[in-house]
Amino acid sequence: LNDVYAVKGLNAMIELVKIGLTHQLANRPTPQGTLNTWYENSIAGNVDDLIDHLDLVLTAGRLSDANREIIKNAVEMIPEHNYRVTRALTLFAASPEFSVIK
């Protein structure tokens, strides 16, 4: 893992979260699929539940207390559930716990 990979990986995850998978065809992105966040949207009313779930599936329960608090504060200020999920997924992708495999 180096700095170039870290930035490219984060950019790829943000793109996946926001627009899904795409394939470049004739200089225009062609949709290939999107993330199914139905379950995450259904629990987004309770930010702690959302973070606990994403911590389990994305970081294997290794999210630090400090990063949990940062994500919680950033997500709580968003009223719409789907935008809460997008923000949480993006912040999880930027966390060190997401990038490190143990």
NUDRENNU-982704 format. One record per residue: residue number from 1; residue in three letters; y, z, x of N, C-alpha, C, O in turn. Coordinates in Angstrom, 1 decimal, decimal comma, always signed. Layout:
residues N
+-----+------+--------+--------+--------+--------+--------+--------+--------+--------+--------+--------+--------+--------+
! seq ! type !   n_yy !   n_zz !   n_xx !  ca_yy !  ca_zz !  ca_xx !   c_yy !   c_zz !   c_xx !   o_yy !   o_zz !   o_xx !
+-----+------+--------+--------+--------+--------+--------+--------+--------+--------+--------+--------+--------+--------+
! NUM !  ala !      Y !      Z !      X !      Y !      Z !      X !      Y !      Z !      X !      Y !      Z !      X !
...
+-----+------+--------+--------+--------+--------+--------+--------+--------+--------+--------+--------+--------+--------+
***
This chain:
residues 102
+-----+------+--------+--------+--------+--------+--------+--------+--------+--------+--------+--------+--------+--------+
! seq ! type !   n_yy !   n_zz !   n_xx !  ca_yy !  ca_zz !  ca_xx !   c_yy !   c_zz !   c_xx !   o_yy !   o_zz !   o_xx !
+-----+------+--------+--------+--------+--------+--------+--------+--------+--------+--------+--------+--------+--------+
!   1 !  leu !   -1,2 !   +0,0 !   +0,9 !   +0,0 !   +0,0 !   +0,0 !   +1,2 !   +0,0 !   +0,9 !   +1,4 !   +0,8 !   +1,8 !
!   2 !  asn !   +2,1 !   -0,9 !   +0,7 !   +3,4 !   -1,0 !   +1,4 !   +4,5 !   -1,1 !   +0,4 !   +4,3 !   -1,2 !   -0,8 !
!   3 !  asp !   +5,7 !   -1,1 !   +0,9 !   +6,9 !   -1,2 !   +0,0 !   +7,0 !   -2,4 !   -0,8 !   +7,4 !   -2,4 !   -2,0 !
!   4 !  val !   +6,6 !   -3,6 !   -0,2 !   +6,6 !   -4,8 !   -1,0 !   +5,6 !   -4,8 !   -2,1 !   +5,9 !   -5,2 !   -3,3 !
!   5 !  tyr !   +4,4 !   -4,3 !   -1,8 !   +3,4 !   -4,2 !   -2,9 !   +3,8 !   -3,2 !   -4,0 !   +3,6 !   -3,5 !   -5,2 !
!   6 !  ala !   +4,4 !   -2,1 !   -3,6 !   +4,8 !   -1,1 !   -4,5 !   +5,9 !   -1,7 !   -5,5 !   +5,8 !   -1,5 !   -6,7 !
!   7 !  val !   +6,8 !   -2,5 !   -5,0 !   +7,8 !   -3,1 !   -5,9 !   +7,2 !   -4,2 !   -6,7 !   +7,5 !   -4,3 !   -7,9 !
!   8 !  lys !   +6,4 !   -5,0 !   -6,2 !   +5,8 !   -6,1 !   -6,9 !   +4,9 !   -5,5 !   -8,0 !   +4,8 !   -6,0 !   -9,1 !
!   9 !  gly !   +4,1 !   -4,5 !   -7,7 !   +3,2 !   -3,9 !   -8,6 !   +4,0 !   -3,2 !   -9,8 !   +3,6 !   -3,4 !  -10,9 !
!  10 !  leu !   +5,1 !   -2,5 !   -9,5 !   +5,9 !   -1,9 !  -10,5 !   +6,5 !   -3,0 !  -11,4 !   +6,5 !   -2,9 !  -12,6 !
!  11 !  asn !   +7,1 !   -4,1 !  -10,8 !   +7,6 !   -5,2 !  -11,6 !   +6,6 !   -5,8 !  -12,5 !   +6,9 !   -6,2 !  -13,6 !
!  12 !  ala !   +5,4 !   -6,0 !  -12,0 !   +4,3 !   -6,6 !  -12,8 !   +3,9 !   -5,6 !  -14,0 !   +3,7 !   -6,1 !  -15,1 !
!  13 !  met !   +3,9 !   -4,3 !  -13,8 !   +3,6 !   -3,4 !  -14,8 !   +4,7 !   -3,4 !  -15,9 !   +4,4 !   -3,3 !  -17,1 !
!  14 !  ile !   +6,0 !   -3,4 !  -15,5 !   +7,1 !   -3,4 !  -16,4 !   +7,0 !   -4,7 !  -17,2 !   +7,2 !   -4,6 !  -18,5 !
!  15 !  glu !   +6,7 !   -5,8 !  -16,6 !   +6,6 !   -7,1 !  -17,4 !   +5,4 !   -7,0 !  -18,4 !   +5,6 !   -7,5 !  -19,5 !
!  16 !  leu !   +4,3 !   -6,5 !  -17,9 !   +3,2 !   -6,3 !  -18,8 !   +3,5 !   -5,5 !  -20,0 !   +3,2 !   -5,8 !  -21,2 !
!  17 !  val !   +4,2 !   -4,4 !  -19,8 !   +4,6 !   -3,5 !  -20,9 !   +5,5 !   -4,1 !  -21,9 !   +5,4 !   -4,0 !  -23,1 !
!  18 !  lys !   +6,5 !   -4,8 !  -21,3 !   +7,6 !   -5,4 !  -22,2 !   +7,2 !   -6,7 !  -22,8 !   +7,6 !   -6,9 !  -24,0 !
!  19 !  ile !   +6,5 !   -7,6 !  -22,1 !   +6,3 !   -8,9 !  -22,7 !   +4,8 !   -9,3 !  -22,7 !   +4,5 !  -10,3 !  -23,3 !
!  20 !  gly !   +4,0 !   -8,5 !  -22,1 !   +2,5 !   -8,9 !  -22,1 !   +2,2 !   -9,8 !  -21,0 !   +3,0 !  -10,1 !  -20,1 !
!  21 !  leu !   +1,0 !  -10,4 !  -21,0 !   +0,6 !  -11,3 !  -20,0 !   +1,1 !  -12,7 !  -20,4 !   +1,1 !  -13,1 !  -21,5 !
!  22 !  thr !   +1,6 !  -13,4 !  -19,4 !   +2,1 !  -14,8 !  -19,6 !   +1,5 !  -15,7 !  -18,5 !   +1,1 !  -15,2 !  -17,4 !
!  23 !  his !   +1,5 !  -16,9 !  -18,8 !   +1,1 !  -17,9 !  -17,8 !   +2,2 !  -19,0 !  -17,7 !   +2,7 !  -19,4 !  -18,8 !
!  24 !  gln !   +2,7 !  -19,3 !  -16,5 !   +3,7 !  -20,3 !  -16,4 !   +3,2 !  -21,7 !  -16,7 !   +2,3 !  -22,1 !  -16,0 !
!  25 !  leu !   +3,8 !  -22,3 !  -17,6 !   +3,4 !  -23,7 !  -18,0 !   +4,6 !  -24,5 !  -18,2 !   +5,4 !  -24,2 !  -19,1 !
!  26 !  ala !   +4,8 !  -25,6 !  -17,5 !   +6,0 !  -26,4 !  -17,6 !   +7,3 !  -25,6 !  -17,5 !   +8,2 !  -25,8 !  -18,2 !
!  27 !  asn !   +7,3 !  -24,7 !  -16,5 !   +8,5 !  -23,9 !  -16,2 !   +8,9 !  -22,9 !  -17,4 !  +10,0 !  -22,4 !  -17,4 !
!  28 !  arg !   +7,9 !  -22,7 !  -18,3 !   +8,2 !  -21,8 !  -19,4 !   +7,0 !  -20,8 !  -19,5 !   +5,9 !  -21,3 !  -19,5 !
!  29 !  pro !   +7,3 !  -19,6 !  -19,7 !   +6,2 !  -18,6 !  -19,9 !   +5,4 !  -18,8 !  -21,2 !   +6,1 !  -19,0 !  -22,2 !
!  30 !  thr !   +4,1 !  -18,9 !  -21,1 !   +3,3 !  -19,0 !  -22,3 !   +2,6 !  -17,7 !  -22,6 !   +1,8 !  -17,3 !  -21,7 !
!  31 !  pro !   +2,7 !  -17,1 !  -23,7 !   +2,0 !  -15,8 !  -24,0 !   +0,5 !  -15,9 !  -23,9 !   -0,1 !  -16,9 !  -24,4 !
!  32 !  gln !   -0,1 !  -15,0 !  -23,2 !   -1,5 !  -14,9 !  -23,1 !   -2,1 !  -13,6 !  -23,7 !   -3,3 !  -13,5 !  -23,9 !
!  33 !  gly !   -1,3 !  -12,7 !  -24,1 !   -1,7 !  -11,5 !  -24,8 !   -0,7 !  -10,4 !  -24,5 !   +0,1 !  -10,4 !  -23,6 !
!  34 !  thr !   -0,8 !   -9,4 !  -25,4 !   +0,1 !   -8,2 !  -25,2 !   -0,7 !   -6,9 !  -25,2 !   -1,9 !   -6,9 !  -25,6 !
!  35 !  leu !   -0,1 !   -5,8 !  -24,8 !   -0,8 !   -4,5 !  -24,8 !   -0,9 !   -4,1 !  -26,3 !   +0,1 !   -4,2 !  -27,1 !
!  36 !  asn !   -2,0 !   -3,5 !  -26,6 !   -2,2 !   -2,9 !  -27,9 !   -1,8 !   -1,4 !  -27,8 !   -2,5 !   -0,6 !  -27,3 !
!  37 !  thr !   -0,6 !   -1,1 !  -28,3 !   -0,1 !   +0,3 !  -28,2 !   -0,1 !   +1,0 !  -29,6 !   +0,7 !   +1,9 !  -29,8 !
!  38 !  trp !   -1,0 !   +0,5 !  -30,5 !   -1,0 !   +1,1 !  -31,8 !   -1,2 !   +2,6 !  -31,8 !   -0,4 !   +3,4 !  -32,4 !
!  39 !  tyr !   -2,2 !   +3,1 !  -31,0 !   -2,5 !   +4,5 !  -30,9 !   -1,3 !   +5,3 !  -30,3 !   -0,9 !   +6,3 !  -30,9 !
!  40 !  glu !   -0,8 !   +4,7 !  -29,3 !   +0,4 !   +5,4 !  -28,6 !   +1,6 !   +5,5 !  -29,5 !   +2,2 !   +6,5 !  -29,6 !
!  41 !  asn !   +1,8 !   +4,4 !  -30,3 !   +2,9 !   +4,5 !  -31,3 !   +2,7 !   +5,5 !  -32,3 !   +3,6 !   +6,2 !  -32,8 !
!  42 !  ser !   +1,4 !   +5,7 !  -32,7 !   +1,1 !   +6,6 !  -33,8 !   +1,3 !   +8,1 !  -33,3 !   +1,5 !   +9,0 !  -34,2 !
!  43 !  ile !   +1,2 !   +8,4 !  -32,0 !   +1,4 !   +9,8 !  -31,6 !   +2,8 !  +10,0 !  -30,9 !   +3,1 !  +11,1 !  -30,5 !
!  44 !  ala !   +3,6 !   +8,9 !  -30,9 !   +4,9 !   +9,0 !  -30,2 !   +5,9 !  +10,0 !  -30,8 !   +6,9 !  +10,3 !  -30,2 !
!  45 !  gly !   +5,6 !  +10,4 !  -32,1 !   +6,5 !  +11,4 !  -32,7 !   +6,5 !  +12,7 !  -32,0 !   +7,4 !  +13,5 !  -32,1 !
!  46 !  asn !   +5,4 !  +13,0 !  -31,3 !   +5,2 !  +14,2 !  -30,5 !   +5,1 !  +13,8 !  -29,1 !   +4,1 !  +13,3 !  -28,6 !
!  47 !  val !   +6,2 !  +14,0 !  -28,4 !   +6,3 !  +13,5 !  -27,0 !   +5,3 !  +14,1 !  -26,1 !   +4,8 !  +13,5 !  -25,2 !
!  48 !  asp !   +5,1 !  +15,4 !  -26,3 !   +4,1 !  +16,1 !  -25,5 !   +2,7 !  +15,5 !  -25,6 !   +2,0 !  +15,3 !  -24,7 !
!  49 !  asp !   +2,3 !  +15,1 !  -26,9 !   +1,0 !  +14,5 !  -27,1 !   +1,0 !  +13,1 !  -26,4 !   -0,1 !  +12,8 !  -25,9 !
!  50 !  leu !   +2,1 !  +12,4 !  -26,5 !   +2,1 !  +11,1 !  -25,9 !   +1,9 !  +11,2 !  -24,4 !   +1,2 !  +10,4 !  -23,8 !
!  51 !  ile !   +2,7 !  +12,1 !  -23,8 !   +2,6 !  +12,3 !  -22,3 !   +1,2 !  +12,8 !  -21,9 !   +0,6 !  +12,3 !  -20,9 !
!  52 !  asp !   +0,6 !  +13,7 !  -22,7 !   -0,7 !  +14,2 !  -22,4 !   -1,7 !  +13,0 !  -22,4 !   -2,6 !  +12,9 !  -21,5 !
!  53 !  his !   -1,6 !  +12,2 !  -23,4 !   -2,5 !  +11,0 !  -23,6 !   -2,4 !  +10,0 !  -22,4 !   -3,3 !   +9,6 !  -21,8 !
!  54 !  leu !   -1,1 !   +9,7 !  -22,1 !   -0,9 !   +8,7 !  -21,0 !   -1,2 !   +9,3 !  -19,7 !   -1,7 !   +8,6 !  -18,8 !
!  55 !  asp !   -1,0 !  +10,6 !  -19,5 !   -1,4 !  +11,3 !  -18,3 !   -2,9 !  +11,1 !  -18,1 !   -3,4 !  +10,9 !  -17,0 !
!  56 !  leu !   -3,7 !  +11,3 !  -19,1 !   -5,1 !  +11,2 !  -19,0 !   -5,6 !   +9,8 !  -18,7 !   -6,4 !   +9,6 !  -17,8 !
!  57 !  val !   -5,1 !   +8,8 !  -19,4 !   -5,6 !   +7,4 !  -19,3 !   -5,0 !   +6,7 !  -18,1 !   -5,6 !   +5,8 !  -17,6 !
!  58 !  leu !   -3,8 !   +7,1 !  -17,7 !   -3,1 !   +6,3 !  -16,6 !   -3,1 !   +7,0 !  -15,2 !   -3,0 !   +6,4 !  -14,2 !
!  59 !  thr !   -3,1 !   +8,3 !  -15,2 !   -3,1 !   +9,1 !  -14,0 !   -4,2 !  +10,1 !  -13,8 !   -4,2 !  +10,9 !  -12,9 !
!  60 !  ala !   -5,2 !  +10,0 !  -14,7 !   -6,4 !  +10,9 !  -14,6 !   -6,0 !  +12,3 !  -14,6 !   -6,7 !  +13,2 !  -14,0 !
!  61 !  gly !   -4,9 !  +12,7 !  -15,4 !   -4,5 !  +14,1 !  -15,5 !   -3,8 !  +14,6 !  -14,3 !   -3,7 !  +15,8 !  -14,1 !
!  62 !  arg !   -3,3 !  +13,8 !  -13,4 !   -2,7 !  +14,2 !  -12,2 !   -1,2 !  +14,2 !  -12,2 !   -0,6 !  +14,4 !  -11,1 !
!  63 !  leu !   -0,5 !  +14,0 !  -13,3 !   +0,9 !  +13,9 !  -13,4 !   +1,5 !  +15,3 !  -13,0 !   +1,1 !  +16,3 !  -13,6 !
!  64 !  ser !   +2,4 !  +15,3 !  -12,1 !   +3,0 !  +16,6 !  -11,7 !   +3,9 !  +17,1 !  -12,8 !   +4,4 !  +16,4 !  -13,6 !
!  65 !  asp !   +4,1 !  +18,4 !  -12,7 !   +5,0 !  +19,1 !  -13,7 !   +6,4 !  +18,5 !  -13,6 !   +7,1 !  +18,3 !  -14,7 !
!  66 !  ala !   +6,9 !  +18,2 !  -12,4 !   +8,3 !  +17,7 !  -12,3 !   +8,4 !  +16,3 !  -12,9 !   +9,3 !  +16,0 !  -13,6 !
!  67 !  asn !   +7,4 !  +15,4 !  -12,6 !   +7,4 !  +14,1 !  -13,2 !   +7,2 !  +14,1 !  -14,7 !   +7,8 !  +13,3 !  -15,5 !
!  68 !  arg !   +6,4 !  +15,0 !  -15,2 !   +6,2 !  +15,2 !  -16,6 !   +7,5 !  +15,5 !  -17,3 !   +7,8 !  +15,0 !  -18,4 !
!  69 !  glu !   +8,3 !  +16,4 !  -16,7 !   +9,6 !  +16,8 !  -17,3 !  +10,6 !  +15,7 !  -17,3 !  +11,3 !  +15,5 !  -18,2 !
!  70 !  ile !  +10,6 !  +14,9 !  -16,2 !  +11,5 !  +13,7 !  -16,1 !  +11,1 !  +12,7 !  -17,2 !  +12,0 !  +12,2 !  -17,9 !
!  71 !  ile !   +9,8 !  +12,4 !  -17,4 !   +9,4 !  +11,5 !  -18,4 !   +9,7 !  +12,0 !  -19,8 !  +10,2 !  +11,3 !  -20,7 !
!  72 !  lys !   +9,4 !  +13,3 !  -20,0 !   +9,7 !  +13,9 !  -21,3 !  +11,1 !  +13,8 !  -21,7 !  +11,5 !  +13,4 !  -22,8 !
!  73 !  asn !  +12,0 !  +14,2 !  -20,8 !  +13,5 !  +14,1 !  -21,1 !  +13,9 !  +12,7 !  -21,4 !  +14,8 !  +12,5 !  -22,2 !
!  74 !  ala !  +13,4 !  +11,7 !  -20,6 !  +13,8 !  +10,3 !  -20,8 !  +13,3 !   +9,8 !  -22,2 !  +13,9 !   +8,9 !  -22,8 !
!  75 !  val !  +12,1 !  +10,2 !  -22,6 !  +11,5 !   +9,7 !  -23,8 !  +12,0 !  +10,3 !  -25,0 !  +12,2 !   +9,7 !  -26,1 !
!  76 !  glu !  +12,3 !  +11,6 !  -25,0 !  +12,7 !  +12,4 !  -26,1 !  +14,0 !  +11,8 !  -26,7 !  +14,3 !  +12,0 !  -27,9 !
!  77 !  met !  +14,9 !  +11,3 !  -25,9 !  +16,2 !  +10,8 !  -26,4 !  +16,1 !   +9,5 !  -27,2 !  +17,1 !   +9,0 !  -27,7 !
!  78 !  ile !  +14,9 !   +8,9 !  -27,2 !  +14,8 !   +7,6 !  -27,9 !  +14,2 !   +7,9 !  -29,3 !  +13,1 !   +8,5 !  -29,4 !
!  79 !  pro !  +14,8 !   +7,5 !  -30,4 !  +14,3 !   +7,8 !  -31,7 !  +13,2 !   +6,9 !  -32,2 !  +12,3 !   +7,3 !  -32,9 !
!  80 !  glu !  +13,2 !   +5,6 !  -31,8 !  +12,1 !   +4,7 !  -32,3 !  +10,9 !   +4,8 !  -31,5 !  +10,9 !   +4,9 !  -30,2 !
!  81 !  his !   +9,7 !   +5,0 !  -32,2 !   +8,5 !   +5,3 !  -31,5 !   +8,0 !   +4,2 !  -30,5 !   +7,6 !   +4,5 !  -29,4 !
!  82 !  asn !   +8,2 !   +2,9 !  -30,9 !   +7,7 !   +1,8 !  -30,0 !   +8,5 !   +1,8 !  -28,8 !   +8,0 !   +1,5 !  -27,7 !
!  83 !  tyr !   +9,8 !   +2,1 !  -28,8 !  +10,6 !   +2,2 !  -27,6 !  +10,3 !   +3,4 !  -26,8 !  +10,4 !   +3,4 !  -25,6 !
!  84 !  arg !   +9,9 !   +4,5 !  -27,4 !   +9,4 !   +5,6 !  -26,7 !   +8,2 !   +5,3 !  -25,9 !   +8,1 !   +5,6 !  -24,7 !
!  85 !  val !   +7,3 !   +4,6 !  -26,5 !   +6,1 !   +4,2 !  -25,7 !   +6,4 !   +3,3 !  -24,6 !   +5,9 !   +3,5 !  -23,5 !
!  86 !  thr !   +7,3 !   +2,3 !  -24,8 !   +7,7 !   +1,4 !  -23,7 !   +8,3 !   +2,1 !  -22,6 !   +8,0 !   +1,9 !  -21,4 !
!  87 !  arg !   +9,2 !   +3,1 !  -22,9 !   +9,9 !   +3,9 !  -21,8 !   +8,8 !   +4,7 !  -21,1 !   +8,8 !   +4,8 !  -19,9 !
!  88 !  ala !   +7,9 !   +5,4 !  -21,8 !   +6,9 !   +6,2 !  -21,2 !   +6,0 !   +5,4 !  -20,3 !   +5,7 !   +5,8 !  -19,2 !
!  89 !  leu !   +5,5 !   +4,3 !  -20,8 !   +4,7 !   +3,4 !  -19,9 !   +5,4 !   +3,0 !  -18,7 !   +4,8 !   +3,0 !  -17,6 !
!  90 !  thr !   +6,6 !   +2,6 !  -18,8 !   +7,4 !   +2,1 !  -17,6 !   +7,5 !   +3,3 !  -16,6 !   +7,4 !   +3,0 !  -15,4 !
!  91 !  leu !   +7,9 !   +4,5 !  -17,1 !   +8,0 !   +5,6 !  -16,2 !   +6,7 !   +6,0 !  -15,6 !   +6,7 !   +6,4 !  -14,4 !
!  92 !  phe !   +5,6 !   +6,0 !  -16,3 !   +4,3 !   +6,3 !  -15,7 !   +4,0 !   +5,3 !  -14,6 !   +3,5 !   +5,7 !  -13,6 !
!  93 !  ala !   +4,3 !   +4,0 !  -14,8 !   +4,0 !   +3,0 !  -13,8 !   +4,8 !   +3,2 !  -12,6 !   +4,4 !   +2,8 !  -11,5 !
!  94 !  ala !   +6,0 !   +3,9 !  -12,7 !   +6,8 !   +4,1 !  -11,5 !   +6,4 !   +5,4 !  -10,8 !   +7,0 !   +5,7 !   -9,7 !
!  95 !  ser !   +5,6 !   +6,2 !  -11,4 !   +5,2 !   +7,5 !  -10,8 !   +4,3 !   +7,4 !   -9,7 !   +3,4 !   +6,5 !   -9,6 !
!  96 !  pro !   +4,4 !   +8,2 !   -8,7 !   +3,4 !   +8,2 !   -7,5 !   +2,0 !   +8,4 !   -8,0 !   +1,0 !   +7,9 !   -7,4 !
!  97 !  glu !   +1,8 !   +9,2 !   -9,0 !   +0,4 !   +9,5 !   -9,5 !   -0,3 !   +8,3 !  -10,0 !   -1,5 !   +8,2 !  -10,0 !
!  98 !  phe !   +0,5 !   +7,4 !  -10,6 !   +0,0 !   +6,1 !  -11,1 !   -0,5 !   +5,2 !   -9,9 !   -1,5 !   +4,5 !  -10,1 !
!  99 !  ser !   +0,3 !   +5,2 !   -8,9 !   +0,0 !   +4,3 !   -7,8 !   -1,1 !   +4,7 !   -6,8 !   -1,6 !   +3,9 !   -6,1 !
! 100 !  val !   -1,4 !   +6,0 !   -6,8 !   -2,4 !   +6,6 !   -5,9 !   -3,7 !   +6,7 !   -6,5 !   -3,8 !   +7,4 !   -7,6 !
! 101 !  ile !   -4,7 !   +6,2 !   -5,9 !   -6,1 !   +6,3 !   -6,4 !   -6,8 !   +7,4 !   -5,6 !   -6,8 !   +7,3 !   -4,4 !
! 102 !  lys !   -7,4 !   +8,3 !   -6,3 !   -8,1 !   +9,4 !   -5,6 !   -9,6 !   +9,4 !   -6,1 !  -10,4 !  +10,2 !   -5,6 !
+-----+------+--------+--------+--------+--------+--------+--------+--------+--------+--------+--------+--------+--------+
***
